[in-house]
């Protein structure tokens, strides 16, 4: 991942890490990821917290620790893998900005 992409990924991480703990948990993710409209929440198959925990696990999948906390290293690794399949820097930027509603 080039430096511009890395900077953007780190910006997203730091904007989500509201308590400056160095890791993201459900409280941090909840500020930008609304699980209320998730189909399984609507159908009362899962709670919002269950959906958010599953979401957090996607960032931890390669490590297997599933502690419901995403470290900066895990975050960067996840987006490094995504970055490898996106050739266009502008598209990558739009994807990150739209996903996390980053402040410009």
Number of C-alpha atoms within 10 A of each C-alpha: 16 9 8 11 18 15 12 16 23 17 16 19 22 17 16 21 20 16 12 11 10 15 20 22 20 19 14 18 20 14 12 14 14 12 18 13 10 14 12 15 16 13 10 10 11 13 16 20 15 15 20 19 18 14 16 21 19 14 22 22 12 12 9 9 11 16 11 18 19 24 17 17 13 18 20 19 16 17 18 16 11 12 18 9 9 11 9 9 14 10 11 19 15 11 12 17 17 10 12 17 14 14 8 4
